[in-house]
Amino acid sequence: MDEISEALGDLGTFLPHIIGVVAVVRMDPTGILTTFGLFYAFAGAFYGVPMAVQPMKAASAAVLITPLDPGAVAGAGLVIGVFFLVAGATGLVSRIARILPLGVAAGLQLGLGLSLAALGVRLVEKQLWLGVAMSVAMLVLMRIPRMPVALVAVIAGAVIGQVTGITPPLPKLDFGLHLPHFVLPTQGQILHGIEYAVLPQIPLTLTNAIIVTAVVVRQLFPDGRHPVNERNLAITTGLGNLLSAPFGGFLMCHGAGGVMGHYRFGARTATAPLLIGITFLAFGLFLGKSGYDLLRTIPDAVLGGLLLFSGIELALSSKPHEYRGADLFLVLLMAAIAIASNAAVAFAVGVPLAYGIKRDWVKV
């Protein structure tokens, strides 16, 4: 029961983006759930820690704003897969991580945590009374040892949603074998995907999903008995997208917020990602669209509560109180830029600024 609860800790970062993608782009939920499930299970088995798999956020924003079709999404997935596979295999991401000052990394982590918490609040506001009630209940339940908090919240929220009518009704489950559709993008669709999804996503994935994720895992599991590092995260991100794109998968990466979500609700091993991977895979293969419709019965307010606590935990794990003077200024500035814009912009500003401060070229 504990393991099932741990597995639900990352739903707050998964469902809101995927619901939007399916609704706007008309992508087949079978392909998305199946490929996410496979990548999640692989990530858990390979890394041996509660590694997260999440939709790429800049790409999902572009998809919702710009009229991309499933072919363009597949093209973007192929290109971004090749990029990160090469960047990891050549050691490029490892070299970038080595030159990253600690204050910049901590600021990115703080900004990401606060941004996730803010997204959680926005989801809670959609059903305010339920969101506040469930968040308070989760806060109380977290004080009880071995309480499966996330599981209780999701089940209770889904039941309340059905009783009050604030969520879609329970779907009629379509049991059977549902295979993903093959998607072969044209050259034009690939170029369209590069312009609107790949270019804004690469720097964000490099910072949030690879560099900050590696930092967070090293903090949570300092014994080093895992293969989590920047190189491996880039390679698995590349492989995951290369293999999923032709089968209707959406662009995906790892994520520090998702790791912290699993950890915050009790995950300490690969059990959580394995369970959620198997669940998504079963929903996609054996329930198809009805599996996706079943996930939609979880209220936004409950997802927001999960995301709120995960974001706060991630922000606190950056330990800003341990920095002083110029280093503290750098951490807070990076966090502010990451919140106001994104982590990629903060990275571009922070690295030269940190070296300028270190060499007394910049006075703060």
N, C-alpha and C positions, 0 to 999 in steps of 0.2 A: 504493500500500500504506500509506503514512504517513497519507493522508487517511482511509482506512477505520479505522485504529487510533484516530485522533483522534475519529472519530464515536462510538466505543464508550465514551468517557470518561464519559458521562452515564448509562449503563445502570444503575449502582448506585442511582441515585435514582428510576429509572423502574420497573424490574421488580418490586421487592418490594411496592410499593403496588398496582400493577395486578394482580398475582397474587392479592392479598387481595381486591380489589374483584370480580374475575371469580368467585372461588371463593365468596364470601359473598353478593353481591348477584345473582349469575347474570347479569351484564351480558354482552352479546354482544361477544366480543373483536374481531370484524370492525369494528364501529363505533368501538371505542376505538383500534385500530391505524390505521385509515384516517384518522380525524380528527386524531390525534396526528401522523401522517405529514404531512398537509397543513399543519398549523400549524407544524411543525418546518421544513418546506421554505420556507414563507412567511417565517418569522422569519429564517432564514439569508439569503434573497434581499433582504429589506427592510433588515435591519440591517447586513449585510456583515461581521459578526464572528461568532465561534462562540457565537451566542446559544442558550441552552438552553430547552427546554420540558419541564415536569415536572408530575406530578399534584399537585393541591393537597393538602397533607399533613394539615391539620386536617380537611378534608372527608373524606379517605380514612379517617382515624381514626374520625370520626363514623359513616361508612358501616359500618365493621367492628364498631362497638360497638352502634349503634342499628339496628333493622330498617328500613332504607330500601330501597325498591324502585327499579327503573330509572326509573320515572316521576318519583319524588321527586328522584332524581339529576339528571334532565333539567330539572326545575323549578328546582332550585338553580343549575344552570348558566345558565339563562336570566336569573335574577335577578342573579346575580353578574356576568354579562356586561353587563347594563344598568348596574349600579352603576359598574363600572370604566370603561366607555365614557363615561359622563357625567362621572365624576370626572376623567378625562383631558381630555376635550373642553373642560370649563369651567376647567381649570387648577388645580383644587383640589389635586391631588397635587403639583404644582410648588410651590405655596405652602407645603404641609406640609414638603416637602423643604428649602425655603430656610430654614425656622426650625429645622431639625434641627442641633444642635451637633455639631462634628466628633467629640468624645469619645463621644457617644452612638452615632453611626454606626459608629465603630471598634469599640465594645463589642458592638454588634449583629453586626458582621461576625466578630469573634472568637468570640462565642458560637455563631453559626451554624456556623462552621468546626469548632469542637470538638464540637458536637452531631452533625454529619455524620460526623466521625471516630469518635465513640462508636457511632453506628449501624453504621458499617463494622466495628468490632470485634465487635459483637453478631452480625452476619452471619458474620464469620470464625469465631466460636465454634461455629456450627452444624455445621461440618465442620473442626474445629480443625487437624488435621494438614495438610489440603489448604490451608486458609487461610494458615497460617504459611508453608508451603512456597511457595505462589504469591506471597505478599507479599514474601518474601525474594528470590524470582526476579525479580519486577518491580523491586525496589529495585536489583538488580544490573544488569538490562537498561536501566534509565534512564540508566546511565552510558555507554551505547554510543550514539554519535550516530546519529540517524535510525532508531533501532530502533523498530518499531511495537509498543510494549510492550503496549498494551491488546489489540490483535488477537492477539498471541502468547498472552497470558494467557487470553483467552476461548476460543480454539481448544484450547489445552492443557487447560484446565479442563474443557471439554465432553467431550473425549476421555477424560480420567481419570474423569469422572463416569460415562460409559458403561461403561468397563472395570470400575470398582469397584461399579457399581450404586447409587451414592448419589444419582443424579438419575433422573427419569423416562426411560424408553426413548425412542429416536428415534421420532417419530410417523410414521404413514403420511400423506404429504403429499396434500392434497385440492386438486389443481390445478383451476382454473376461475375463473369470475367470481363473487365473493361481495360483494354490495352490503349496506351497513348498513341496519338496520331503522329506520323512522321511529318516533319516540317522542313522543307528544303528552300532556304531563302534565295532570292535572285540577287544579282549584283547590286541592283538599285536598292533593294531592301537592306542589304548589308551596309551600303554607304549611308542610308537613312538612319540605321541603327547606330552607326559610329558617330554621326553628327549629334544626335539628340540623346543617346543613352551612354555610349562608351566614354566619350571625352569628359563629361562631367563626373562620371563614376570612378574612373581610374584613381585620381588622387584621393578621393574619399575612401575607397577600399584600401589603398595603401596605408593610410593613416589609421582609420577606425578599425578595419577588419583584420589588419595584419600587424602593424606595429603596436597599437594599443592593446590588441588581444594578446599578443605575446607578453607584453608587460604585465597585464592583469593575471594571466595564468602563472607567470613566475612568482607573482606576489601570493597567489592563493595556494600554489603547490611548489614551495621553495626547494623541496628535496631534489627536484630535477629529474625524477623518474618518469619522464614522459618525453615524447619527441616534438613537443611544441616549440617552434622557433619561427622566425620570420620566413626563412627559406621554405620550410615545409608548409606553412600556412599559404604562401603564394602558390606553391605547386598544387596543393589539394584544391585551392580555389580555381586554378586554371583547369585542372582535370574535371572538376565538378561541372563547370560551365560548358566545356567542350563536349562532354558526354551527354549532358542533359538538353542542350539547345535543340538538337535535331528531333527530340522526342517531345517537344512542346513544353519544356521546362522554362521557368523564369530565371533571370539572372540572380545568382545567389553567392553568398560569401560567408565567412565566419563573422563573429562579432563579439566585442567585449561586453556589451550590454546583455547579450544572450547568455554568455558564460556566467556573468554575475547573477542573472535571473535564475539559472539552474542552481548555482551555489547558494544564493540567498534562501531558497526554499529547501535546502538540505542535500543537494547532490554533491558527491565527493568522488564518484567513479564514472565509468563509461555507461553505467546502467541507464541514466536519464536519456542521453542521446540515442542509445540503442532502442529504448522503448518508444520514444516519440517517432523515431525513424520507422520502426516496424508498424506503428499505428498509422502513420501517413501512407505508408506503402500499401497496407491492407485497405485503407479507405479508398485510395486511388484505384487499385486493381480490382477490388471486389465490390465496391459501392459506387465508383465513378462520381458523377456530379452529385448524387445524393449524399456521398460522404462529405463533400464540401458543404452542402446545404445543412448537414448535421452540425458541422463546426460553427456555422453561422448562428446557431441558436444560443451561443455563449454571448451574453450582453457585452457591449463595448465598455460599460462601466467596470465590469469584472476584469477585463483585459487591461483597462487603465490602472486598476489597483495593483495588479501584478507588475506592470511596467513602472509604476510610481516607486514601489519599494525596491525594485531592481536598480532603477536609476539613482536613487538616494544612496544605495549601497556602493554602487560604482563610483559615485562622486566622493564618498567618504574614503574609499580605498586609495584615492590619489594622495591622501595625507597632506593637504596644503598647510596644516599647522606646523609641519616640520621644516618649512622653508622660512627664510628671513631675508630682509632687505631686498636687494636686486633680484634674488632668486624668487622671492614671493611675488614681487611685481610681475615677473615673467610668467609665473604660473597663472596668476589672476588675469593677466592680459590675454594669454592663450585661451583660457576658458571663455573670456568675454567674446573674443573673436569667433571662437568655435560656435558659441551660442548664437551670436548675431549673424554669422555667415555659415561657415562649415569648417570642419577640421582641416581640410586641404588648404584653405586660405590661412588659417592659424599656423599651419606648418610652414607655409611659404614665408610668412612674416617672422615667425619665431626663430627659425634656425639662424638666419643672418643676424637677427637682433641679439640672440644669445651669445654668438661669437663676438659681436661688437662690444657687448657688456664685459665679456671675459677679458678682452684685450684693452679695455678702457677707451675704446673708440666711442662708446655711447655711455653717457652718464645718466643714472636714474636715481 
